[in-house]
Amino acid sequence: MPPVIRAEGLTKHFRRPRRFDGPFGTLRTMVTRQYEETRAVNGVDFTVSAGELVAYLGPNGAGKSTTIKMMTGVLVPTGGLLEVNGTVPWRDRERNAMHIGVVFGQRSQLWWDLPLIDSLALLGKLYRLPGVAYRRNLDRLVELLDVTPFLHQPVRQLSLGQRMRGDLVAAMLHEPRILYLDEPTIGLDAVAKVRMRDFVAEMNRDSGTTVVLTTHDLVDVETLCDRVVVIDSGRVLYDGKLADLKARYAPHRILVAQLAPEPVPAGTRADTLRSSRFPGEVISEKDGVLRVRFEAARVSAQEIIAAVNDHCPMADLTILEPDLEDVVRTLYGDRGAA
Ligand SMILES: Nc1ncnc2c1ncn2[C@@H]1O[C@H](COP(=O)(O)OP(=O)(O)OP(=O)(O)O)[C@@H](O)[C@H]1O
């Protein structure tokens, strides 16, 4: 199946006049006409297949929003190739817009002073949706996102969570094949975040909508995405499965064992393990709790449990998985070395 999004050597460089400070700074800025260049996106390659749910991650200023803006046709690339649904987004903006939905967490596409329903009706006309299709899609989305209570309120009176739900209805009204979500959960409370994630998962599962998600909330990523593309300084650092990313950058798991009570001095059970041919690394033994680190690719959880139990019987245990936040931090930290 051909990809729905194809980026090859995609670049976007911004040029702006160099500003000088000091008493004659403004004059010098105007006279010298020197420019500074920002390489916001600097040779990015990736493809997205139909129905995929991909997280596009990176630290502040990495180039995520710039990439999304190029994919939506708002920005013209400086170089490289970009195709979305077989079209070049900025050359054929209108055709591209018919097949994509966009939600920017920081900005609304709704008309601020109009009641939400009027914004949606206007968008229905812009997308040239036949009346029956408009009604059907509107009813379904309004019910899914529980929008009825504020459908007739002006957008400026809505809470952030309500406004985001309104934006989601607007983005999905014309049944787009691709949904771009740029920090969709920013500023939302826990309940609103869960609702947003459930909705995105449902659209992807039931309607086959392809989703490209940028977020700094790694719970969004863990709950929604199998694949992640990580960029920094406009370049792709990692493109692959989330599970492989974790395995590569956080290969260890931690076994936390509550040891069965025994009349032995504190620490001696950990020493026993250390002196045996134990396949893990003992981190600590304190107040009857033993912590052991092991490499998931080398030894399974069952093997490590059995090995601990052979020497120190356990009353209870937990296996701690790596935190995605740590993984991403390690990945960003590695970029200097790469
Ligand atoms: N219109 C513009 N003119 C000049 N520079 C820009 C413009 N838009 C973005 N940039 C610069 O390009 C770089 C990438 O910005 P971008 O908004 O794509 O980052 P981001 O990964 O989305 O960051 P964040 O997570 O903070 O939203 C930054 O250095 C930013 O200052």
The ligand as an SDF file (V2000), in Angstrom:
LIG
                    3D

 31 33  0  0  0  0  0  0  0  0999 V2000
    7.8200   31.8550   11.2690 N   0  0  0  0  0  0  0  0  0  0  0  0
    9.0200   31.6310   11.7620 C   0  0  0  0  0  0  0  0  0  0  0  0
   10.0520   32.4920   11.5450 N   0  0  0  0  0  0  0  0  0  0  0  0
   11.2920   32.2730   12.0350 C   0  0  0  0  0  0  0  0  0  0  0  0
   11.6110   31.1740   12.7860 N   0  0  0  0  0  0  0  0  0  0  0  0
   10.6480   30.2900   13.0430 C   0  0  0  0  0  0  0  0  0  0  0  0
    9.2930   30.4510   12.5600 C   0  0  0  0  0  0  0  0  0  0  0  0
    8.5490   29.4160   12.9880 N   0  0  0  0  0  0  0  0  0  0  0  0
    9.3700   28.6100   13.7060 C   0  0  0  0  0  0  0  0  0  0  0  0
   10.6150   29.1440   13.7410 N   0  0  0  0  0  0  0  0  0  0  0  0
   11.7850   28.5650   14.4050 C   0  0  0  0  0  0  0  0  0  0  0  0
   11.9660   27.2340   13.9140 O   0  0  0  0  0  0  0  0  0  0  0  0
   12.3650   26.3500   14.9470 C   0  0  0  0  0  0  0  0  0  0  0  0
   11.3890   25.1850   15.0350 C   0  0  0  0  0  0  0  0  0  0  0  0
   10.1370   25.7000   15.5090 O   0  0  0  0  0  0  0  0  0  0  0  0
    8.8430   24.7550   15.6810 P   0  0  0  0  0  0  0  0  0  0  0  0
    7.7130   25.6410   16.0970 O   0  0  0  0  0  0  0  0  0  0  0  0
    8.6660   23.9290   14.4670 O   0  0  0  0  0  0  0  0  0  0  0  0
    9.3070   23.8280   16.8930 O   0  0  0  0  0  0  0  0  0  0  0  0
    8.4610   22.7610   17.7240 P   0  0  0  0  0  0  0  0  0  0  0  0
    9.2370   21.4730   17.6780 O   0  0  0  0  0  0  0  0  0  0  0  0
    7.0470   22.7200   17.2650 O   0  0  0  0  0  0  0  0  0  0  0  0
    8.5900   23.3830   19.1880 O   0  0  0  0  0  0  0  0  0  0  0  0
    7.5530   23.4220   20.4410 P   0  0  0  0  0  0  0  0  0  0  0  0
    7.5830   22.0380   21.0490 O   0  0  0  0  0  0  0  0  0  0  0  0
    8.1750   24.4290   21.3510 O   0  0  0  0  0  0  0  0  0  0  0  0
    6.2010   23.8030   19.9180 O   0  0  0  0  0  0  0  0  0  0  0  0
   12.4720   27.1980   16.2030 C   0  0  0  0  0  0  0  0  0  0  0  0
   13.8100   27.5650   16.3790 O   0  0  0  0  0  0  0  0  0  0  0  0
   11.5850   28.4080   15.9100 C   0  0  0  0  0  0  0  0  0  0  0  0
   12.0510   29.5470   16.5830 O   0  0  0  0  0  0  0  0  0  0  0  0
  1  2  1  0
  2  3  1  0
  2  7  2  0
  3  4  2  0
  4  5  1  0
  5  6  2  0
  6  7  1  0
  6 10  1  0
  7  8  1  0
  8  9  2  0
  9 10  1  0
 10 11  1  0
 11 12  1  0
 11 30  1  0
 12 13  1  0
 13 14  1  0
 13 28  1  0
 14 15  1  0
 15 16  1  0
 16 17  2  0
 16 18  1  0
 16 19  1  0
 19 20  1  0
 20 21  2  0
 20 22  1  0
 20 23  1  0
 23 24  1  0
 24 25  2  0
 24 26  1  0
 24 27  1  0
 28 29  1  0
 28 30  1  0
 30 31  1  0
M  END
$$$$
